Structure formats: C-alpha cells, structure tokens
Amino acid sequence: MVARLVIAAPSSGAGKTTVATGLMAAFADRGLAVSPHKVGPDYIDPGYHALATGRPGRNLDAYLCGPELVGPLFAHAAGGCGLAVVEGVMGLYDGAAGQGELASTAQVAKLLRAPVVLVVDASSQSRSVAALVHGFASWDPEVRIGGVILNKVATDRHEHLLREALGGSGVPVLGVLRRAPAVETPSRHLGLVPVAERRAEAVEAVRAQAEQVRAGCDLDALLALARSAPPLDAAPWRPEDGLAEGGGERPVVAVAGGAAFTFSYAEHVELLRAAGAQVVPLDPLHDERLPEGTRGLVVGGGFPEVYAPELSANEPLRRDVARLALSGAPVAAECAGLLYLSRSLDGRPMCGVLDAEARMSPRLTLGYREAVAVADSPLAAAGTRMRGHEFHRTVLEPGAGPVPAWGMVRPERRVEGFVQGGVHASYLHTHWASRPGTASRFVAACRAGAGHRV
C-alpha cells in the first residue's frame, strides 16, 4: 500500500502545479521516496515533478489509457515509494468534453481511492471560501476531500478571515501560502516552459516551491492524510505484458529528446525495451548523426518551432534522418516529429521527408480525439482504433498525405497525417500503454528491415 494524495483545485490557475511540485520536493527532502504523477495528457508538469523527486514524472489519463489502467500504471510507478503525489488537471470535476467525469481528477481520485487536497486561490475572497469548499466537498460523495490549502493569501488578517470562515466546514486547512514571485514558472504558447529549456532556473524554482510549502503547510498532517488511503487493489502494469514474442537481435531504435523534443511518456521507452529494442537517445539540436546501427526512429512532441533555426542548421542529421526514412525504415513521428519531417517549418528547411510545409498559427488546437488507422504502418494495422490528444499552435499544409495516418471519428470526422513507406507521422499524441502491441509491431518492423541500418 502506497500513501497517496491528489492535489486538485476548483479551476485552472489556482496553483496546483506549484503546490504539488513543492510538496513532492519537500517530502523528498525529508528522505521519502516520492512517486510523482499528473492527471491527463500534459507532458510539461511531469518534468518539474521529476526534478522535485528524482523519479520519472508519470501521467494517469483515463481517456488515453482507459480507467482500467489507471490503478496498474500508478502501482507500476509507485511501487517501493513511501508517498505518491498526484497533481490534478483543470478543475476537480472537469474531464473529457461531453463525457461526464471521464479523465477528470475526480475520477482518478476515485480509481486510486485517494484523499484529495483542494488548492484554493483565495486572493479575491474571504467568507465565500467556505461556500466554495462546501460545494466541492459535497458534489460527489465518493470523492473524499481531506483538506484545503489556501493559496495567494494576502495578509495575516486575510488568513484569519479565511480560517474563521472554514472553521465549521468540516474540511481542515492544511496550508496557507502567501504570494511568492520566486516560485512562479514562466509560460508561453503551450503552457509552462519545459525543464529541459531552463534547467538551472527550474532547479531554483523547485527549491523555492519546496521552501514555500515547508513554511506554509502542515507536512505531518498531509502525510497522515496520505497514509489514511485504503489499500489499492491493482496489480502493477508491466511493459512486457501483452507484447508479442520477439526474440532474435535487438535492433537499435533512436528516440529523439533534448530541449526541442521533450514530450514523451516514460512507458514508451519501457515498452520498446520490453519488445526487444536497444533504445538510444538522440538530441537533434546537437547530434549530427543517428546512433550507429539505427534501424528505427521515434520523434515525439515538443517545441521545434522554438528551435527551428538550430534544427535547420544541423544539416548532417537532417540528411541522415531523410536517408533512414527514404530507405523504408520504421519512423514514428508525433506532432513536433511531424513538423521535423516536413519540408520546412516557418520557412526554415527541415528533413524534407514529407511533402508539406509547417508554420506557426495563432489558433490553439487542443483536445482528445478518437481515431482509426487508415492504412497499415509500423505502428498499427489498418482499422486499429486509438485514442489520442492534439496540442499545438502550428498548421501543416497539406494536413494529410495521399495515404493519411488517421481517420478522426470524434469529435469531428476528417483525415490527418501521413503513412509513407515506413513513416507514420501525425499530430496525434498517443499513449502506447493502451495498446502494447504498438511497440512490439514497431520493433518487429525494425527487426525485419535488415537493409535499413544507418
């Protein structure tokens, strides 16, 4: 049994990330092994969680992976830890649009049987805070709100009024945090700036968050609340379960990372290794060649638009990637990877694998998607249904090739992406734990393409 807390809020912007990351760091500083988690598909917050705990940040997404995998994925990550802290998404009861509680923080809290700590932005209220907390605590009897942390409190007088209002609510105040610019993390067009782009500053911000939480929160009471969680009946997820039998050589699969490609789920690398691949990291900002013996390439999401000049200037790697793709070797590209394979991004040459041009757009494309594979590819057989997530401020023209990657079926019907030789490129982010066969199919294709070694 792992002690566990879910850090939630009435809405976005209340300070969940600051509080959750600060708690993770503060408890880690006490010597606890802390397992960090994030509800939903977000890639950026888990980077700060990893910095706070020294362990990979993990996502718990009931839409991408299904409610049945939330407990097993949690248990896989949290095994052996003294505490797990789960940062929620949006407001406590907000989930996939039009689908009830699906993928909400409340649903994940119920699946984990975990107590919830509600972070409230108290900056513009006093007595009304009691009505707000009462409403959230009573909305769903299966959600146990075990305490509240008041954030952005102005003065001692303000704190007194808030505590007085909450005195009869039955929900204890477990922390009071003043406004503190040092704990803030800069944002831009897709949210927080990732750790990989500002590591020194991020280390300092996490340190400040831990100090703020230590000073303003009752850590002993929070730990006691976490330890009050009942046993969780969930066998840990194992990456090798559900994979096809492999055997034979272990093909080299390069996985892009570095500051330009920070969006990835830790389970993907675990699945590739379990399927028999030798996973070798690749930083397209600095590495001028693919790893020796590369038989397949995975390029996930990130911010290539921020690093377009540097990515374009690395001509040797762009040529290497193009050679690999044109040889028919398996290449899986999601969002940023799709842009990297295009002919150009904001007018700067990219790899030229896809006959398409990308540019920044003022419009944010964001949301869950249901999709069907249009054609056979190294990732999926035609007709395979997948759930995914789109998150970008770029436009690709054309948006689909002669053979699209996906036919979107919800919330709208359209085709998207490219299947071209061994390339599967799309804006759609997917979580391979929902279909472990994705990794084994990709590695099998790498193993079969003996002539594609680079």
C-alpha positions in Angstrom: 0.0 0.0 0.0 1.4 3.4 -1.0 0.4 6.5 0.9 -1.1 8.9 -1.7 -2.6 12.4 -2.2 -4.4 14.0 -5.1 -3.7 17.7 -5.4 -6.8 19.3 -7.1 -8.3 22.8 -7.4 -11.7 24.4 -8.3 -10.2 25.6 -11.6 -7.0 26.0 -13.6 -4.7 28.7 -12.4 -5.2 28.2 -8.6 -1.6 26.9 -8.1 -1.9 23.1 -8.3 1.5 22.7 -10.0 3.3 25.0 -7.6 1.8 23.2 -4.6 2.1 19.7 -5.9 5.7 20.2 -7.0 6.6 21.9 -3.8 5.1 19.0 -1.8 7.0 16.5 -3.8 10.3 18.3 -3.2 9.6 19.0 0.4 8.8 15.3 1.2 11.7 14.1 -0.9 14.0 16.4 1.1 12.7 14.6 4.2 14.1 11.3 2.8 10.9 9.9 1.4 10.9 8.2 -2.0 8.1 10.2 -3.7 6.3 8.9 -6.8 5.2 11.9 -9.0 2.0 11.7 -11.1 0.0 14.0 -13.3 -3.7 13.6 -14.3 -4.3 14.0 -18.0 -2.0 14.1 -21.1 0.2 17.0 -20.1 3.9 16.5 -20.7 5.4 19.6 -19.2 4.4 19.4 -15.5 5.9 15.9 -15.1 9.3 17.4 -16.0 9.1 19.6 -12.9 7.8 16.7 -10.9 10.8 14.6 -12.0 13.2 17.5 -10.9 11.5 17.6 -7.5 11.6 13.8 -6.8 14.4 12.3 -8.9 12.0 9.9 -10.5 10.2 10.0 -13.9 7.0 12.0 -13.9 4.1 9.7 -14.9 0.7 10.5 -16.4 -2.6 9.0 -15.4 -5.0 9.5 -18.2 -8.3 7.6 -18.1 -9.2 8.8 -21.6 -6.0 7.8 -23.4 -5.4 4.5 -21.5 -8.9 3.7 -20.1 -10.0 3.8 -16.5 -8.9 0.1 -16.0 -5.2 1.1 -16.5 -5.1 4.0 -14.0 -4.5 1.8 -11.0 -2.0 -0.6 -12.6 0.0 2.3 -14.1 0.0 4.0 -10.7 1.1 0.9 -9.0 3.9 0.3 -11.6 5.4 3.7 -10.9 4.8 4.0 -7.1 6.0 0.5 -6.1 8.5 0.8 -3.3 7.8 4.5 -2.6 6.8 6.0 0.7 4.4 8.5 -0.8 2.7 9.3 -4.1 1.6 12.8 -5.0 -0.8 13.2 -8.0 -1.3 16.6 -9.5 -4.8 17.0 -11.0 -5.9 18.7 -14.2 -8.1 21.7 -14.7 -10.9 21.9 -12.1 -11.5 18.8 -9.9 -14.6 17.7 -11.8 -13.6 18.8 -15.3 -12.9 15.9 -17.7 -13.2 15.0 -21.4 -15.7 17.4 -23.0 -19.2 15.9 -23.1 -18.2 12.6 -21.5 -19.1 13.2 -17.8 -16.4 12.5 -15.3 -14.1 10.7 -17.8 -10.5 11.7 -17.4 -11.3 14.2 -14.6 -9.2 14.5 -11.5 -12.2 13.3 -9.5 -12.4 10.1 -11.5 -8.7 9.4 -11.0 -9.0 10.1 -7.3 -11.9 7.6 -7.0 -10.0 5.0 -9.0 -7.0 5.4 -6.7 -9.1 5.6 -3.6 -7.0 8.6 -2.7 -7.8 11.6 -0.5 -7.9 15.0 -2.2 -6.4 18.2 -1.1 -8.1 21.2 -2.6 -5.9 24.2 -3.6 -8.0 27.4 -3.5 -6.9 30.7 -4.9 -8.1 32.9 -2.0 -6.8 36.2 -3.5 -10.3 37.7 -4.0 -12.5 36.2 -1.4 -12.9 35.7 2.4 -16.1 34.2 3.8 -17.2 32.9 0.4 -14.3 30.4 0.5 -16.5 28.3 2.8 -19.3 28.0 0.3 -16.9 27.1 -2.4 -15.2 24.4 -0.4 -18.5 23.0 0.8 -19.8 22.8 -2.7 -16.8 20.9 -4.0 -16.7 18.6 -0.9 -20.4 17.7 -1.2 -20.8 17.4 -5.0 -19.7 13.8 -5.2 -19.8 11.7 -2.0 -17.3 9.2 -3.5 -14.6 12.0 -3.7 -13.0 12.5 -0.3 -11.7 16.0 0.2 -9.4 15.6 3.2 -8.2 19.2 3.4 -7.6 22.5 1.8 -4.5 24.6 1.0 -5.3 28.3 0.7 -3.1 29.9 -1.9 -2.2 33.6 -2.7 -3.3 34.8 0.7 -2.5 38.5 1.2 -2.1 39.2 4.9 -2.4 37.8 8.4 -5.8 39.4 8.6 -6.9 37.8 5.3 -5.7 34.4 6.6 -7.7 34.9 9.9 -10.9 35.6 7.9 -10.4 32.6 5.7 -9.7 30.2 8.6 -12.7 31.6 10.5 -15.0 31.0 7.5 -13.8 27.4 7.1 -13.9 26.6 10.8 -17.3 24.9 10.6 -16.9 23.4 7.1 -15.5 20.0 8.3 -12.6 20.4 5.9 -9.4 21.2 7.7 -7.0 23.9 6.5 -3.7 22.1 5.9 -1.7 25.0 4.5 -1.7 28.7 3.8 0.6 30.2 1.2 1.4 33.8 0.6 2.0 35.3 -2.9 5.6 34.5 -3.8 7.0 35.5 -7.2 10.1 33.3 -6.7 8.0 30.1 -7.1 6.5 31.1 -10.4 7.4 29.4 -13.6 7.3 31.2 -17.0 4.7 30.2 -19.6 4.4 30.6 -23.3 2.1 29.5 -26.1 1.6 25.9 -24.9 1.9 26.3 -21.1 4.9 26.2 -18.9 8.4 26.4 -20.3 9.8 22.8 -20.0 12.6 22.0 -17.6 15.0 21.0 -20.4 15.0 24.6 -21.7 15.7 26.3 -18.3 17.2 23.7 -16.0 19.2 26.0 -13.7 16.2 28.3 -13.3 13.9 25.3 -12.9 16.0 23.9 -10.1 15.9 27.2 -8.3 12.1 27.5 -8.8 11.5 24.0 -7.4 13.7 24.8 -4.4 11.7 27.9 -3.7 8.4 25.9 -4.1 9.7 23.4 -1.5 10.6 26.2 0.9 7.2 27.9 0.5 5.4 24.6 1.1 7.5 23.8 4.2 6.8 27.2 5.6 3.1 27.3 4.9 1.8 23.7 5.1 1.4 21.1 7.8 3.5 18.4 6.3 2.8 16.0 9.1 -0.9 16.3 8.7 -0.6 16.0 4.9 1.4 12.8 5.3 -1.1 11.4 7.8 -3.9 12.1 5.3 -1.9 10.3 2.6 -1.4 7.3 4.8 -5.1 7.1 5.6 -5.8 6.0 2.0 -7.1 2.4 2.0 -5.3 -0.5 0.2 -5.5 -0.3 -3.6 -6.4 -3.5 -5.4 -4.4 -3.1 -8.6 -1.6 -5.3 -9.9 1.3 -3.2 -11.2 1.3 -2.7 -15.0 4.3 -4.5 -16.6 5.6 -3.3 -20.0 6.2 -6.9 -21.1 2.6 -7.9 -20.7 0.6 -8.0 -23.9 3.7 -7.9 -26.1 4.2 -10.3 -29.0 7.0 -12.8 -28.6 10.1 -11.2 -30.1 13.5 -13.0 -29.9 16.5 -12.6 -32.2 18.5 -9.4 -32.5 17.9 -6.3 -30.5 17.5 -3.5 -33.2 18.7 0.0 -32.3 15.8 2.4 -32.0 16.8 6.1 -31.7 14.4 8.2 -29.6 14.6 11.9 -30.0 14.9 14.1 -26.9 16.8 17.2 -25.8 15.2 20.7 -25.4 13.3 20.6 -28.7 11.6 17.2 -28.2 10.6 17.0 -24.5 7.1 15.5 -24.9 7.2 11.8 -24.3 5.7 9.2 -21.9 8.2 7.1 -19.9 6.2 4.0 -20.7 7.0 4.3 -24.4 10.7 3.6 -23.9 9.9 0.9 -21.4 7.6 -0.8 -23.9 10.3 -0.5 -26.7 12.9 -2.1 -24.5 10.4 -4.9 -23.4 9.7 -5.5 -27.1 13.4 -6.1 -27.7 14.8 -2.8 -28.8 18.0 -1.2 -27.9 16.8 2.4 -27.1 19.4 5.1 -27.8 18.7 8.7 -27.1 19.1 11.3 -29.8 19.3 15.1 -29.4 18.6 16.7 -32.8 19.9 20.0 -31.6 23.4 18.6 -31.1 23.9 15.1 -32.5 25.0 15.3 -36.2 24.4 11.6 -36.9 21.9 8.9 -36.0 23.3 6.4 -33.5 25.4 3.7 -35.1 23.2 0.8 -36.4 19.9 2.7 -36.1 17.1 0.6 -37.5 14.1 2.8 -36.4 13.4 6.3 -35.2 10.8 7.7 -32.8 10.4 11.5 -32.7 7.8 12.7 -30.2 6.4 16.1 -29.4 8.0 19.3 -28.2 8.8 22.7 -29.4 10.6 22.6 -32.7 9.2 26.0 -33.6 11.3 27.5 -30.8 14.4 25.8 -32.1 13.7 25.9 -35.8 17.0 27.8 -36.7 19.1 25.3 -34.7 17.3 22.2 -36.1 17.6 23.5 -39.6 21.3 24.3 -39.2 22.0 20.7 -38.2 22.1 19.6 -41.9 24.1 16.4 -41.3 21.4 15.0 -39.0 18.6 16.1 -41.3 20.2 14.3 -44.2 20.7 11.2 -42.0 17.0 11.2 -41.0 15.9 11.6 -44.6 18.1 8.7 -45.7 16.7 6.5 -43.0 13.1 7.4 -43.8 13.6 7.0 -47.5 15.1 3.6 -47.0 11.8 2.4 -45.7 12.9 2.0 -42.1 10.2 2.5 -39.4 9.9 6.1 -38.3 7.2 7.2 -35.8 6.6 10.9 -35.5 4.1 12.7 -33.3 3.4 16.5 -33.6 6.8 18.0 -33.2 8.2 15.0 -35.0 5.7 15.5 -37.8 7.0 19.1 -38.2 10.6 17.9 -38.2 9.9 15.5 -41.0 8.2 18.2 -43.1 9.9 20.2 -45.9 10.0 23.4 -43.9 9.0 25.0 -40.6 8.3 28.7 -40.7 10.3 28.9 -43.9 13.4 27.0 -42.5 14.4 23.7 -44.1 13.6 20.6 -42.1 14.2 16.9 -43.1 12.1 17.0 -46.3 10.7 13.5 -45.8 7.1 14.8 -46.1 5.9 17.0 -48.9 4.4 19.5 -46.6 5.2 22.9 -45.0 4.6 23.9 -41.4 4.1 27.3 -39.8 3.1 28.8 -36.5 -0.6 29.7 -36.1 -2.4 32.0 -33.6 -5.0 29.2 -33.2 -4.6 26.6 -30.4 -5.6 23.1 -31.4 -6.3 21.2 -28.2 -8.4 18.2 -27.2 -8.9 14.5 -27.0 -9.5 12.5 -30.2 -10.8 9.1 -31.3 -9.1 7.8 -34.4 -8.9 4.8 -36.7 -5.7 3.8 -38.6 -6.4 4.4 -42.3 -3.6 2.1 -43.6 -1.1 -0.5 -42.4 2.0 1.1 -40.9 4.8 0.1 -38.5 2.6 1.4 -35.7 -0.8 0.0 -36.4 -2.7 -2.2 -38.8 -5.5 -0.6 -40.8 -8.7 -0.4 -38.8 -6.9 -0.1 -35.5 -8.8 2.2 -33.1 -6.8 4.6 -30.9 -7.5 7.4 -28.6 -5.2 10.4 -28.6 -4.7 14.0 -27.9 -3.8 17.1 -30.0 -1.9 20.0 -28.6 -0.3 22.5 -30.9 -0.3 26.1 -32.4 1.1 25.1 -35.8 -0.5 24.3 -39.1 0.7 21.8 -41.7 -0.2 22.2 -45.3 -1.4 19.8 -46.5 -2.6 18.3 -43.3 -2.8 14.8 -44.8 -0.8 12.8 -47.4 -2.1 10.6 -50.2 -2.3 7.9 -47.5 -3.3 9.5 -44.2 -2.3 8.2 -40.9 -5.6 8.5 -39.1 -9.3 8.9 -39.8 -10.6 11.0 -37.0 -14.1 9.9 -35.8 -14.6 12.0 -32.7 -15.2 14.9 -32.1 -15.1 15.5 -35.8 -14.6 13.4 -38.9 -11.5 14.1 -41.0 -8.3 12.5 -42.1 -4.9 13.6 -40.8 -1.2 12.7 -41.0 1.0 10.6 -43.3 1.8 7.0 -43.9 4.7 6.9 -46.4 6.9 3.8 -46.7 7.9 3.1 -43.1 6.9 6.5 -41.9 3.9 7.1 -39.6 3.6 10.9 -38.9 0.7 12.7 -37.3 -0.3 15.5 -34.9 -1.9 12.9 -32.7 -0.2 12.1 -29.4 -1.0 8.5 -28.3 -0.2 6.5 -25.1 1.2 3.1 -26.2 0.3 1.5 -22.8 -3.3 1.5 -24.1 -2.1 -0.8 -26.9 1.2 -2.5 -26.0 1.2 -4.2 -29.4 2.1 -0.8 -30.9 5.7 -1.2 -29.5 6.1 -4.8 -30.5 4.8 -4.1 -34.0 7.3 -1.2 -34.4 10.2 -3.2 -33.1 9.3 -6.2 -35.3 9.3 -3.9 -38.3 12.8 -2.6 -37.3 14.0 -6.2 -36.9 12.6 -7.1 -40.3 14.3 -4.2 -42.1 17.8 -5.6 -42.2 18.7 -3.4 -45.1 17.7 -0.2 -43.4 20.6 0.0 -40.9 22.1 3.5 -40.8 
